[in-house]
Structure formats: structure tokens, C-alpha cells
Amino acid sequence: MAAAAAAAADASSAEAPPSPPAASRVVWVNGPIVVGAGPAGLSVAACLRARGVPCVVLDRADCIASLWQRRTYDRLRLHLPRHFCELPGLPFPDNYPEYPTKRQFVDYLNAYAEQAGVQPRFNQAVTSARYDAAAGFWRVRADDVVLAEDAAAVAAGATTTEYIGRWLVVATGENAERIVPEFEGAEDFAGPVSHVSEYKSGEAYRGKRVLVVGCGNSGMEVCLDLCDHNALPSMVVRDAVHVLPREMFGVATFSVAVFLLRFLPLWLVDAILVLLARLFLGDLDKLGIRRPAGGPLELKNTRGRTPVLDIGALARIRSGHIQIVPGIKRLFRGGAELVDGRRVAADAVILATGYQSNVPQWLKGCDFFTQEGYPRVPFPHGWKGESGLYSVGFTRRGLSGVSSDAVKVAQDIAVEWEKQTSTI
């Protein structure tokens, strides 16, 4: 028995991963460690503080909601009515429009953080998070983000901090990293190839022929914005997509769907939405836009494929101001060869190809998340893992899903917090 135990111990030590280098400093967190200072991280931190639970919020950027502040285009508005997008504890101001602008939403988030007393630790790029079973704590390592213009910091090198706490809340969300497809011949293309996260407005593209890869909400809106700035956009439509009117009979389409779901099964609501969309928008197959086999709500819930809410792009497609083309086979100096053999001229390519979760890159030794970075347990039960692990913002249900998760996570942690503090 002793020999077997020794052999097992040797095997265990042989399989153990190498220890990371010592951190520059170690910080004990008296409460949860929240990774991410976007709407998800702010929501759960605010809910925790409202229950008297302190926490530390880490973010790699130098501001809250960096996706909204730094990586979105100027004309962006919330796609859903504002009351569906409120975070717990703070309604939007009464003077805000039904669909707040990007700037208004950022102002709302800043006010939300200030009201809740949430002060994230910025420029903290989390590189790993691992549960230490022997100690019963989470160990989260973060490198200081060193700005190139800070010569002294560059010379000194990045500082690594290890945060240690009983709870870890993953709040980096579904849009942490850009999806950037590669194209044959991209190195030969004469113009810029950029992701939509770098796009601000069509002003820089006046008079230019622009290939916009992607037909989601971003792709449609960028094409519309390019038209408004007298550019010549062509939208690359590779996959089938649901396009719905933003409003039906003067009511937001999302509100119609939510109302119908109170009385009808999802498949029937989907069928009604598709029928109404055809009534309001016509046959989109004639425009080169195919509808998927699954319904819009079904695909949103199961695959995270958000339906497009039309705000005017379809009219520009019908008028010929936005051209629809199939997928790109390869790029060449002056344009692109398409999968159907046609060649189109282009001065620039914009990749409206979306974002993805980056959780698998830094959360180690845990199978709570899939390789794609989503909780394995589907909504509405995917907010709680084991050993004090939680997630917020991975429901594929937008800001309303964020709020739902944040409230449940804060309630659950508060119960454990009260148990621990009552015994001290």
C-alpha cells in the first residue's frame, strides 16, 4: 500500500504544471475578485456593494466599458428600448430617447459606477486565474499594462500582481476579443483591412469602394453610415441571417416578442416574427439575404446569433446604394475575387465579423466554461460554478441577461459572506 501511495504521489507530482514565477506583489481581497469593468462587472460589483460585500474589479483597459468607449462607431445606439437595457438599481434618465446613443450609454455607465461607489483597478491585464484547492482560494495573476509613452515604466518592465480571494466572478463577457478572419492575398491588397472596432465614421471613406465583411447589426449599420458619407459599400453576405424591423406597428419588435412569449411557446413566437418580418420587409431572398432554418429567438438562445434589427439599410440595398455580394475567395491588389468567380474593385475592407469570449485564454484548470468561452450549463443556470466561481454576462441575452445574472450572483455570494463574517 505504501509503495502504491508513493507511486501515486510521484505520478501526481510529475503531472502537476510548473509553478508560475513569483508575482511582484500579492494582494489579499476581502471579498470577490471581479474580472471585467464593462456593464457585467459594474452590475455585479454594484449589487455586491448594495449587500455590504466588498470586492475588487480588475480591467485591462484604462476606463470602464472600454468596448463601448474605444471600439464602437460614432452612430451606434442601443438596439433595444432603454428599459430592457437598464442595470440593477438605476433607471435611465427620463430625458433619454427610447434608443440611447453610445455617448448617452457611456454617461449612464459612468454615473452608475459613481453612484454605486465602484472603483475598478484599471490597466490590470489578467493572465491567469486558478483555484488553489489546498488553500481554498482563487489566485488571479494580472500584469500592469504599460503604456508606450511611459518611458520609466517601460524601462522598469511590467509588474505582476497576484490577487487572492475566496470568490471569482468572470465578467469579461461575450465580446472580449475581436474575430479577425484571414484571407488569401491579404498581403497584396493595396488598401487598408481593418476590424469594425477601429471604425468611427464614414468620413475617411468618402468616394471610396468599401467591402464590408459581415451582415450582422454592425455590418448593416456601417454600410448605412458609409452611404451617408457618400462612400460606395458592398456587403459580403456569407451566411443566412434573420432581419427584423426594429419596430412593428409603432412598438419595438423586441417588446412584441417578450409579450408573446408570456402566452406562446418560443417556436410559435419565432414563426410569428418571421411572418411579420416578411410582411414589413418583403422577400429578402431577392436581395441576396437568406433566412436561416431556425427561428430568430431560437438561434439567439442556442447559438448567440443575434437577429439584425433594420434601421434603414434594407432601403439602401433596394435602391442600389449598398451592393450585396457573396463570400470572398481571395484578395488581390485592387479588390477581391468572390466565391462565385466574380471580381470586384475595392479601396478598403472592413471586417464586421464580431467578437468572442477570451475566458479560455486565462481561466485555468476549470471545465465550467467551454472551449468557446461560454458556461457549459445553459441559461438560466449558467451563472454559478464550483469553489466560488461565478459568471456574469454570458447568457447571450444582452444587457437584460447581464442584470439577471448580476442580481443572482450577488445574492448567492452575500449569503456565504454573511456566514463567514458572522463566525469571526
Stockholm file with secondary structure:
# STOCKHOLM 1.0

chainA/1-424         MAAAAAAAADASSAEAPPSPPAASRVVWVNGPIVVGAGPAGLSVAACLRARGVPCVVLDRADCIASLWQRRTYDRLRLHLPRHFCELPGLPFPDNYPEYPTKRQFVDYLNAYAEQAGVQPRFNQAVTSARYDAAAGFWRVRADDVVLAEDAAAVAAGATTTEYIGRWLVVATGENAERIVPEFEGAEDFAGPVSHVSEYKSGEAYRGKRVLVVGCGNSGMEVCLDLCDHNALPSMVVRDAVHVLPREMFGVATFSVAVFLLRFLPLWLVDAILVLLARLFLGDLDKLGIRRPAGGPLELKNTRGRTPVLDIGALARIRSGHIQIVPGIKRLFRGGAELVDGRRVAADAVILATGYQSNVPQWLKGCDFFTQEGYPRVPFPHGWKGESGLYSVGFTRRGLSGVSSDAVKVAQDIAVEWEKQTSTI
#=GR chainA/1-424 SS CHHHHHHHHHHHHHHSCCCCCCCSEEEECSSEEEECCSHHHHHHHHHHHHTTCCCEEECSSSSSSHHHHHSSCTTCBCSSCGGGSCBTTBCCCTTSCSSCBHHHHHHHHHHHHHHHTCCCBCSEEEEEEEEETTTTEEEEEEEECCCTTCHHHHHHCCCEEEEEESEEEECCCSCSEECCCCCTTGGGCSSCEEEGGGCCCGGGGTTCEEEEECCSHHHHHHHHHHHHTTCEEEEECCSCCCEEESEETTEEHHHHHHHHHTTSCHHHHHHHHHHHHHHHHCCGGGGTCCCCSSCHHHHHHHHCCCCEEESSHHHHHHTTSSEEECCEEEEETTEEEETTSCEEECSEEEECCCEECCHHHHBCSCCSBCTTSSBSSCTTSTTBCSTTEEECSCSSSHHHHHHHHHHHHHHHHHHHHHHHHHTC
#=GC SS_cons         CHHHHHHHHHHHHHHSCCCCCCCSEEEECSSEEEECCSHHHHHHHHHHHHTTCCCEEECSSSSSSHHHHHSSCTTCBCSSCGGGSCBTTBCCCTTSCSSCBHHHHHHHHHHHHHHHTCCCBCSEEEEEEEEETTTTEEEEEEEECCCTTCHHHHHHCCCEEEEEESEEEECCCSCSEECCCCCTTGGGCSSCEEEGGGCCCGGGGTTCEEEEECCSHHHHHHHHHHHHTTCEEEEECCSCCCEEESEETTEEHHHHHHHHHTTSCHHHHHHHHHHHHHHHHCCGGGGTCCCCSSCHHHHHHHHCCCCEEESSHHHHHHTTSSEEECCEEEEETTEEEETTSCEEECSEEEECCCEECCHHHHBCSCCSBCTTSSBSSCTTSTTBCSTTEEECSCSSSHHHHHHHHHHHHHHHHHHHHHHHHHTC
//
